[in-house]
Amino acid sequence: MSDNPFLKYGISDAVVEMASEAMTTASSVFRDIEKVREINQLRVLDAFRNAHFAEAHLGATTGYGYDDMGREKIEEMYAELFGAEAAYVRIQVTCGTQILVACLFGILKPGEEMLAVTGRPYDTLASALGVEKKDDTFTGSLLDYGMKYNEVQLKPDGSPDLEAIRAAIKPETKVIFLQKSKGYTSRRCLRADDIKAVVDLVKGIREDLIVFVDNCYGEFVETKEPCAVGADLCAGSLIKNAGGGLCPSGAYVCGKKDLVERVAERVTAPGLGSHVGPSLGFNRQIAQGLFMAPHVVAEALKGAVFAARMLEMAGCTCAPAFDEKRGDIVQSVAFPNAEQMVNFCRNVQSCSPVDSFVAPEPWAMPGYDAEVVMAAGAFVQGASIEFSADGPVKPPYLVYMQGGLVFEQVKLAVMMAVSKMRETKN
């Protein structure tokens, strides 16, 4: 009788030994992740205690949602944790792109410029800004309403190009925009010290410039959030890190009080702002998700580190490398060919708690110049804090992997993928 507990998954003793070696090599990285988790978990616990959060705050409001005590306590905790004056946390916001666009419409006026200092934003946001438009059709984008856009590329090492940023700031520049996560690119993610360097530069030029950070995928990866290092505003989705895998929808904004209220007025209406927005019974999921977030993010990070090390050992190119510093939960892996890329996504799907029996197939996804393969068996549709993997099926055959509520799920999927890769070679 074999003592290999992975044998029933078709994983050989040799791959189990590889996994054991990967775990040993990555042990010091795991310990660093656990240290950050402990600091953040205690910060979260302190926020709950400081807010005097009570069972009464788990209740629901309907209709307009005036004087929702639970919602107000949750926003108080978010503000403390993100180093901000105020926060706006609502279940009604559907995705990160929606809240980012609301932020930009709230803090920019016609004629003022948004300067993206991490290069072109991800596809969906670029479309909403209007920078990818091919004709003059009115779509209601930022540019359609008279705002302006400019961008500065990152340096070759992935750090902000401070001199290029300085040169690009003009009298009409109002918002300095940073996308912390690398998203679906090969660049490294930003870290807190990168954001602070941009803040220090920008505020030294003009105090009225607004530093706004897309914080999606980055929450609780480090011990300091963007506003804690000087950003004026940051925003993200509750079905990513900050929701702890429990929120079914929603988003947050943290920052200076006047800016947060201006954003709230874009989501609701001028004069109503943050005063309306019923919790509809979701205060429990939002609060408990926030409490669980540091632990869940640490599980996702451990999964990414293990995947990077194990797949590096199997001959793949991974970014970041297993022992690089991280500022988000995204892990990219370059496979030798399309078959191995698609098989990896199928292994991710087969190790999912939902739709494990489904085999992902590449398909012609709108907006892409190649077929895209996607694996995501999640309890919440599109929740990228849950384990998922996807990418366009074209050279260099990059899969973007993120999330994982539990480390063991990620570990199993990666081991299965490596087993199949070894079988193909043999």
C-alpha positions, 0 to 999 in steps of 0.5 A: 500500500502506497503512502502517497496521498496524491496517488488517487489524483494520478500524481506520481511519487516523483512529483510528490518529492518535487512538491516536497522540495518546492515546499522546503525551498519556499519555506522562508518565503512562507514565513515572511507571508505569515509575518505579514498576515499576523500584522494585518490580522491584528490590525483588522482585529484592532479596527473591529475593537476600536469601532466597537463593532457589535451584533446589532451592526450585522442587521439590514436596511432597505430602501434608501438605507439612511442611518445604516449603523452597520454600514457606517461602522464598516466604513469606519473600519476600512478608513482606519485600515487603509490609512484614510480619512473616510471610506465608502463601502457598498454592496451595490457596486458591481465591479472594480472597473465601475468604482474606478470610473466613478472615482475618476468622474468624481475627481476630474472636471472637463478640461482636467487631465488624468496622467496614468504613470503605470502605462496604459490601464487594463483593457476594460478601464482603458475602454471606459476612459475612451482611450481605445476608441476607434471612432467618434461614437459617443459612449459616455467615456471620460474623454467624451465628457471633455476630460483629458488623458496622458500616460507615462511608461514604467522603467524597464525594471518595472519601477515608476519613471519619476523623471518622466512623470515630472516632465509629463505634469502640465497645468491641466494635470489633476489626477496621477493614476497608478495601477498597483497590480500588473494585471494581464501584463508581464511587468512587476506589480507596484509595492508600497515604497513605489507608491510612496516615491510617486506621492513624494515626487508629485506633492513636491511639485503641486499639493493640489494633484490627486494621487489615485491608486487602483488597489485591486489584487493588492489589499493586505499583501503588504502591511501598508495600504496606499493611503497610509503612504500618502495616496489621496484615494484608493479603490478596489473590489470586494470580490477580490482580496478585501472581501475575504472570499465571502462578499457576493459583490461590492466595492470600496473607496478610501481616501480624503473625506471630500474626495470620497464624498465626491465619488459617492455622488457619482455612484448615487447622485449629487446631494445624496452621496454616501447618505443613501445605499441600503446594506440589504442584509450584507453587512455580515458578509462584508464585515466577516470578509474583511475580518478573514481577508488577511488570512485568505490573502496569505493562502493565495500568496502561498499558493502563488509562491508554491506554483512559481517554485514548482513550475520553475522546477518543471521548466516554466518561466514564472513572474514574479519568481517564487522568492521575489517581493510581491505587492499583489496576488497575481502570478504569471506562468509561461508554458512551452506550448498551447497544449500545456497552457490549456491543460494547466487551466483544465487542472485548475478547473478540475480542482475547483469546488464548483464546476469541477467536471467542466473542461475549459476550451479556448474561445474567441473572447471579445476584445482579444486578438487570440482565443482565451482559455479561462478556468474559474470554479468559484462560489462567486462569479468572477471572484478573483480571490478564489482560485482561477487561471486564464490567458490568451492562447498565443506565444509566450502562452502566458497563464495569469493565475490568482487567488485561492481560498485555501492553499491545498487547492492550489497545491493540488492543481499545480501538482496535477499539472506538473504530473501531466507535463512530465507524462507528455515529455515521457 
